[in-house]
């Protein structure tokens, strides 16, 4: 491994001798099958884990009011969505009627604009739309500037000073989802007991659970399509659910997670990931999948959140001219 630049600290080597044969027989083929080295690779890059945000959308309201005496023409409103937010298509409404903006993509943000033509004193419009949170960075408050553009009686184009609202994306929580798969080598054939070979995988999952809060854990057991020949379990669904239960018990003991945070499912052979016509495919189908969903402990909570810890989800910008 050193030859290929892999840190030895990431490798755990275990030798079992003849204690874990694949075949119980003593023929030359049996002995050849048992002489093997198994390499188990666990992909677990925290930065590449799927991330969602809460709230995952914010409501934006632009209130436009013209109180001047000179009639305007070519009136439009421009709103620059800051990087970290994206306009939700078909979400825009003007005075509660659906109306899509013109979208001009920028290098760091989207620019939305609505055209209204002529306006006289007392002109008022309320624009509402939704923006999806696509990224968030701690200690950074995003600013959503909007401005009014119009044409004077002399044909000159004018632009108001931008009016901005702060978007408290810095307080948005990262909701992470991590997935792990324990393959058939972690269980005895036809049984639900978790083998010691799974200890390193359970320890890795325990570490990830410790890095999250409000974590919910889904464990789903799967089998291949061969009927089970075991009086302890009536069918493959029962076996797959029993394996999920045993793995839950192991994680409760290792991670100190309350059993109420687990959801267990046994699918039997109903959800294969490979063909059941080959030994390799059947081995892939015999597995237990673990999904962790929780809030990252590194989520930033600024001091200006409300008393219950929530983040305002509505931004209102008023433009008066």
C-alpha positions as CSV (number, residue, x, y, z in Angstrom):
1,X,0.0,0.0,0.0
2,X,2.9,2.4,0.8
3,X,4.0,2.0,-2.8
4,X,0.8,3.6,-4.0
5,X,0.8,6.4,-1.4
6,X,-1.8,5.0,0.9
7,X,-1.4,6.0,4.5
8,X,-0.8,2.8,6.6
9,X,-2.9,4.3,9.4
10,X,-6.0,3.8,7.2
11,X,-5.4,0.1,6.9
12,X,-6.4,-2.6,9.4
13,X,-4.9,-6.0,8.8
14,X,-6.4,-9.1,10.4
15,X,-5.3,-12.8,9.9
16,X,-7.8,-15.6,10.6
17,X,-5.8,-18.7,9.5
18,X,-8.2,-21.6,8.8
19,X,-11.0,-20.3,11.1
20,X,-13.3,-18.8,8.4
21,X,-13.5,-21.1,5.5
22,X,-15.7,-20.4,2.5
23,X,-16.1,-24.2,1.9
24,X,-16.2,-26.8,4.7
25,X,-14.8,-29.6,2.5
26,X,-11.3,-30.9,2.1
27,X,-11.0,-31.3,-1.6
28,X,-8.4,-29.5,-3.6
29,X,-11.1,-27.0,-4.9
30,X,-12.3,-26.4,-1.3
31,X,-8.8,-25.7,-0.1
32,X,-8.1,-23.4,-3.0
33,X,-11.2,-21.4,-2.3
34,X,-10.3,-21.0,1.3
35,X,-6.8,-19.7,0.6
36,X,-7.7,-16.1,0.0
37,X,-7.1,-12.4,1.1
38,X,-10.2,-10.3,1.4
39,X,-9.9,-6.5,1.0
40,X,-12.8,-4.4,2.3
41,X,-12.9,-0.8,1.3
42,X,-15.2,1.7,3.0
43,X,-15.7,5.0,1.1
44,X,-16.5,7.7,3.7
45,X,-15.6,11.2,2.7
46,X,-17.4,13.6,4.9
47,X,-17.1,16.4,2.4
48,X,-18.8,14.3,-0.3
49,X,-21.7,13.2,1.9
50,X,-25.0,14.5,0.5
51,X,-26.0,17.7,2.3
52,X,-29.4,19.3,2.7
53,X,-30.2,22.6,4.4
54,X,-32.9,23.6,6.8
55,X,-34.8,25.7,6.0
56,X,-34.3,24.3,2.4
57,X,-36.1,27.3,0.9
58,X,-36.7,30.9,1.8
59,X,-39.6,33.1,0.9
60,X,-38.7,36.5,-0.7
61,X,-41.1,39.4,-0.9
62,X,-40.5,42.6,-2.8
63,X,-42.9,45.5,-2.1
64,X,-42.8,48.2,-4.8
65,X,-44.4,51.6,-4.0
66,X,-44.1,54.7,-6.2
67,X,-45.2,57.9,-4.5
68,X,-43.6,60.4,-6.9
69,X,-45.6,63.0,-9.0
70,X,-43.9,62.5,-12.3
71,X,-45.2,59.6,-14.4
72,X,-42.6,56.9,-15.1
73,X,-42.2,54.6,-18.1
74,X,-40.2,51.5,-18.7
75,X,-40.5,50.6,-15.1
76,X,-38.8,47.3,-13.9
77,X,-37.6,45.8,-10.7
78,X,-34.3,43.9,-10.6
79,X,-33.3,41.6,-7.7
80,X,-29.9,39.9,-7.4
81,X,-30.1,36.6,-5.7
82,X,-26.9,36.0,-3.7
83,X,-24.6,33.1,-4.3
84,X,-25.9,30.2,-2.1
85,X,-29.5,30.7,-3.2
86,X,-31.3,29.6,-6.5
87,X,-34.6,30.8,-7.8
88,X,-37.3,28.1,-7.6
89,X,-38.9,27.9,-11.1
90,X,-42.6,28.8,-11.3
91,X,-42.7,30.2,-7.8
92,X,-43.0,33.9,-8.7
93,X,-46.3,35.7,-8.1
94,X,-47.1,39.4,-8.7
95,X,-50.1,40.5,-6.7
96,X,-50.9,36.9,-6.1
97,X,-51.0,36.1,-9.9
98,X,-48.4,33.8,-11.4
99,X,-45.7,35.7,-13.3
100,X,-42.2,34.5,-14.1
101,X,-39.3,36.9,-14.1
102,X,-36.6,37.2,-16.7
103,X,-33.6,35.3,-15.4
104,X,-30.1,36.6,-16.2
105,X,-27.5,34.2,-14.8
106,X,-24.5,36.0,-13.4
107,X,-21.0,34.8,-12.5
108,X,-21.8,34.6,-8.8
109,X,-25.6,35.0,-8.6
110,X,-28.9,34.9,-10.5
111,X,-30.5,38.2,-11.5
112,X,-34.3,38.3,-11.7
113,X,-36.2,41.2,-13.3
114,X,-39.9,42.0,-13.7
115,X,-41.1,44.7,-16.2
116,X,-44.2,46.8,-15.5
117,X,-44.2,49.5,-18.2
118,X,-45.7,52.8,-17.1
119,X,-46.4,53.9,-13.6
120,X,-48.0,56.9,-11.9
121,X,-48.2,58.0,-8.3
122,X,-49.7,55.4,-6.0
123,X,-48.5,52.5,-8.2
124,X,-47.9,49.5,-6.0
125,X,-46.9,45.9,-6.7
126,X,-46.0,43.0,-4.4
127,X,-43.7,40.3,-5.8
128,X,-43.2,37.0,-4.0
129,X,-41.0,34.1,-5.0
130,X,-39.1,31.2,-3.4
131,X,-35.3,30.6,-3.4
132,X,-33.7,27.3,-2.7
133,X,-30.7,27.0,-0.4
134,X,-27.9,25.3,-2.3
135,X,-24.9,26.2,-0.2
136,X,-24.1,27.8,3.1
137,X,-21.0,29.0,4.7
138,X,-20.6,29.7,8.4
139,X,-20.0,33.3,9.5
140,X,-21.1,34.7,6.1
141,X,-24.3,36.8,5.9
142,X,-25.5,37.0,2.3
143,X,-27.1,40.2,1.0
144,X,-30.0,40.3,-1.4
145,X,-30.1,43.7,-3.2
146,X,-33.1,44.9,-5.2
147,X,-33.4,48.1,-7.2
148,X,-35.9,50.0,-9.4
149,X,-35.2,51.0,-13.0
150,X,-37.2,53.4,-15.1
151,X,-37.2,55.9,-17.9
152,X,-37.7,59.6,-17.3
153,X,-39.8,62.0,-19.5
154,X,-36.6,63.0,-21.3
155,X,-35.8,59.4,-22.2
156,X,-33.0,59.0,-19.7
157,X,-32.7,55.7,-17.9
158,X,-32.6,56.0,-14.1
159,X,-31.8,53.5,-11.4
160,X,-32.6,53.7,-7.7
161,X,-30.1,52.9,-5.0
162,X,-30.2,49.2,-4.1
163,X,-32.3,48.2,-1.1
164,X,-31.0,45.1,0.6
165,X,-32.1,42.5,3.0
166,X,-29.7,40.2,4.9
167,X,-30.2,36.5,4.3
168,X,-29.1,34.6,7.4
169,X,-27.8,31.6,5.6
170,X,-24.9,31.5,8.1
171,X,-27.4,30.0,10.5
172,X,-28.7,27.4,8.1
173,X,-28.1,23.9,9.4
174,X,-26.4,21.2,7.3
175,X,-28.4,18.1,7.3
176,X,-26.1,15.3,6.3
177,X,-27.0,11.9,4.9
178,X,-24.4,9.1,5.0
179,X,-24.9,5.6,3.7
180,X,-23.0,2.4,4.5
181,X,-23.3,-1.2,3.3
182,X,-22.3,-4.3,5.3
183,X,-21.9,-7.2,2.9
184,X,-22.6,-10.9,3.6
185,X,-19.1,-11.6,5.0
186,X,-20.2,-9.8,8.2
187,X,-22.8,-12.5,8.9
188,X,-22.8,-16.3,9.1
189,X,-24.7,-18.0,6.3
190,X,-28.4,-18.3,7.2
191,X,-28.0,-16.6,10.5
192,X,-28.4,-13.0,11.9
193,X,-25.4,-12.8,14.3
194,X,-22.9,-10.1,13.4
195,X,-19.4,-11.5,13.1
196,X,-16.4,-9.9,14.7
197,X,-15.2,-9.0,11.2
198,X,-17.8,-6.1,11.3
199,X,-16.2,-4.5,14.4
200,X,-14.2,-2.0,12.3
201,X,-17.2,-1.0,10.3
202,X,-19.3,-0.6,13.4
203,X,-16.6,1.6,14.9
204,X,-16.5,3.8,11.8
205,X,-20.3,4.2,11.9
206,X,-20.1,5.0,15.7
207,X,-17.6,7.7,14.9
208,X,-19.9,9.3,12.3
209,X,-22.9,9.1,14.6
210,X,-20.8,11.0,17.2
211,X,-20.2,13.8,14.7
212,X,-24.0,14.4,14.2
213,X,-26.9,15.4,16.4
214,X,-30.6,14.6,16.2
215,X,-29.4,11.6,14.2
216,X,-31.9,9.1,12.8
217,X,-30.7,5.7,11.6
218,X,-32.4,3.5,9.0
219,X,-31.2,-0.1,8.8
220,X,-32.4,-2.3,5.9
221,X,-31.6,-6.0,5.6
222,X,-31.5,-7.7,2.2
223,X,-30.9,-11.3,1.0
224,X,-30.4,-13.1,-2.3
225,X,-33.3,-15.0,-3.9
226,X,-32.5,-18.5,-2.7
227,X,-35.1,-19.9,-0.3
228,X,-33.8,-20.1,3.2
229,X,-33.2,-23.6,4.7
230,X,-33.3,-22.7,8.3
231,X,-35.9,-23.6,10.9
232,X,-35.1,-20.4,12.9
233,X,-36.4,-18.1,10.2
234,X,-39.5,-18.9,8.1
235,X,-38.4,-16.9,5.1
236,X,-35.8,-14.4,3.8
237,X,-37.8,-11.4,5.0
238,X,-37.5,-12.6,8.6
239,X,-33.8,-13.3,8.2
240,X,-33.1,-9.8,6.7
241,X,-35.1,-8.1,9.5
242,X,-33.3,-10.2,12.1
243,X,-29.9,-9.1,10.7
244,X,-31.1,-5.4,10.9
245,X,-32.1,-5.9,14.5
246,X,-28.7,-7.5,15.4
247,X,-26.9,-4.6,13.8
248,X,-29.0,-2.1,15.6
249,X,-28.2,-3.9,18.9
250,X,-24.5,-3.7,18.1
251,X,-24.7,0.0,17.3
252,X,-26.7,0.8,20.4
253,X,-24.0,-0.9,22.5
254,X,-21.1,0.8,20.6
255,X,-22.5,4.3,20.0
256,X,-24.8,4.7,23.0
257,X,-27.6,5.7,20.6
258,X,-31.2,5.3,21.9
259,X,-33.0,2.4,20.2
260,X,-35.9,4.8,19.4
261,X,-33.7,6.6,16.9
262,X,-33.6,3.5,14.7
263,X,-36.0,2.4,11.9
264,X,-35.6,-1.3,10.8
265,X,-36.8,-2.9,7.6
266,X,-36.4,-6.4,6.2
267,X,-36.8,-6.6,2.4
268,X,-35.7,-10.1,1.9
269,X,-34.9,-10.6,-1.8
270,X,-37.2,-7.8,-3.0
271,X,-34.5,-5.2,-3.7
272,X,-31.5,-6.8,-5.4
273,X,-28.6,-4.7,-6.6
274,X,-27.2,-7.5,-8.8
275,X,-28.3,-10.6,-10.7
276,X,-29.2,-13.6,-8.5
277,X,-28.1,-16.0,-11.3
278,X,-24.4,-15.8,-10.3
279,X,-22.6,-16.4,-7.0
280,X,-21.0,-13.0,-7.3
281,X,-24.4,-11.3,-7.8
282,X,-26.0,-13.2,-4.9
283,X,-23.1,-12.2,-2.6
284,X,-23.8,-8.5,-3.5
285,X,-27.5,-8.9,-2.7
286,X,-26.8,-10.4,0.7
287,X,-26.2,-7.1,2.6
288,X,-27.4,-4.7,5.3
289,X,-27.6,-1.0,4.4
290,X,-27.3,1.7,7.0
291,X,-28.4,5.3,6.4
292,X,-27.6,8.1,8.9
293,X,-29.5,11.4,8.7
294,X,-28.7,14.2,11.1
295,X,-27.5,17.7,11.7
296,X,-23.8,18.3,11.5
297,X,-22.3,19.4,14.8
298,X,-20.4,22.1,12.9
299,X,-23.6,23.9,11.8
300,X,-23.2,27.6,12.7
301,X,-25.7,29.2,14.9
302,X,-25.3,33.0,15.0
303,X,-26.5,35.1,17.9
304,X,-29.3,36.8,16.0
305,X,-31.5,33.7,15.7
306,X,-34.8,33.8,17.5
307,X,-35.1,32.5,21.1
308,X,-36.2,29.1,20.0
309,X,-33.1,28.7,17.7
310,X,-35.1,29.0,14.5
311,X,-34.0,31.1,11.5
312,X,-36.4,33.6,9.8
313,X,-37.4,32.1,6.5
314,X,-38.9,35.3,4.9
315,X,-37.0,38.2,3.5
316,X,-38.9,41.4,2.7
317,X,-37.5,44.3,0.7
318,X,-39.5,47.5,0.3
319,X,-38.7,49.9,-2.5
320,X,-40.3,53.4,-2.3
321,X,-39.6,55.9,-5.0
